[in-house]
């Protein structure tokens, strides 16, 4: 028998004593908006991109293109391995995936919990609204 843990790299931001978030802020390892463009800058005092995935609350996403992020992630895994002996890691949702982007309320937002919150992307930009859309995006069975 083997013990495999599953990790989603989205890091919860609303837990004050959460070491992965606090050390990530200190090491400056999260995906960012262009300087000064974060819609949450007033609340968080940084340009980190916030999303909503599995934890209840706003999450940040490690920017694995940065070498310091890769080292920070490795150090966190080594520390965890020293506490919990596991055989392998399944890293799930390794991309900065968000549920309900630009929606009023994500599909998995806790029922009755207010306020609803989702990642809001800027309207007209070449990445979110390319001139030639593919048929690979589907919402509730309808091609967008």
N, C-alpha and C positions, 0 to 999 in steps of 0.2 A: 504494500500500500504506500502511496506517495501523497504528500501534502502540497497542494498548489494553491497559492493565494491569487486573488484577482485584484488588480489596481485600475482605477480610472484616474488619470492624471488631473482631472478638474479638482482644484483645491478650494475648499470652503473658505469664505472670507469673513464670516460673521461669528467666529468662535475665537475669543480673545487669547486663549492659551494654546492655540493649535500650532505646534512647532513647524510643520511644513509651510504654513502660510507665513508665519513670522520670519522664518529663516529665508523664505523666498523673497519677501519684501526687502530684507536686509541685503540679500545677494542680487536683487534687481533682475529676476529671472523670468518674469511673466510677459505674455504677449501684451503689446501696448497699442493704443490708438496713436495717431500722429500727435505730436506734442500740442497740448492744449485743446484737443478735440474730444476728450473723454466726456460723455454725457454725465458721468458720475464723479467728475473731478472735485466738485464742491464737497461731496460726502466723504470721499476716500483720499483726497489730496495727492493723487497720482494719476497717471494716464493708463493704468492697467485696464485691459478689456475684461469686463465682467459678463458672465453668462449664467445660465441656469441649466443644470443637468440633473443629477440624482440627489445630491444633498439638499436639504431644505435651506435655501438661501442663495445668495450670489456667490459665484465661483470665479476663480482666475485660472488661467491656463499657462503651463510652463512653455516657454519659447525654446524648443529643443534645437533650434538652429544656432543658438548661442552656446559656445563651449562651456561657459560658467554654469549654464543651466544643466548641461549634461553631467558635469561634475557634482553639482548640487543634488541632482536626482540620484546619482550613484551613491553619494554619501548617505542620503536618506534610506536607501534600500539596504546598504551595509549596516546601518544602525538598527534597522528593523530586523534584519537577519540575526543580529546578535541577541535580540530579545525573543525572537520566535524562529525556531528552526523549521524552515520550509524547503521543499525540493525544487520548486520552480515558481515562476511568476507569469501570470497571464495579464498582460497589459491591454486593457480594453479601452476603446474610445480614445486612442492616442492623439487624435486630432482635436483641435478646439471646437468640439461639437456643442451646440446649444439646442435646447428644446424650445420651440415656440418663438424663434427669432421674428421680431416685428409683429408678433401676435399680441392681442390684448392679454391673454392668459395662456401659459404653457399647458399642454394636455395633462401633465402630471403634477401641476401645482396643487398643494394640499387643499382639499375641499374646505371652503369656508374661511381660508386664511387670506387676510388682506394685508397690504395691497398686493395686487398681481404685479409681477415684474418680469420683463423679458429683455433680452439684448435688443437694442434698437440700432439698426444700421442706417447710415446716411442713405437717403433716397438715391438719387442719380449718381452712380459711379460705375466705372468700367468693369469692376469685379462682380458686383451684385446684379448689374443689368447689362450684360454683354450684348453687342449688336446682333449676334447669332446665337439664339438659345438652342440648347439640345433638348431632346425628349427624355433626358435621364432624371429630371425632377418631377416628382409626382406628389400631389397632395390629395389624400383620401381618394386615390384611384383616378384622379383627373390630372392629365398632363398640363403643366404650366407653361 
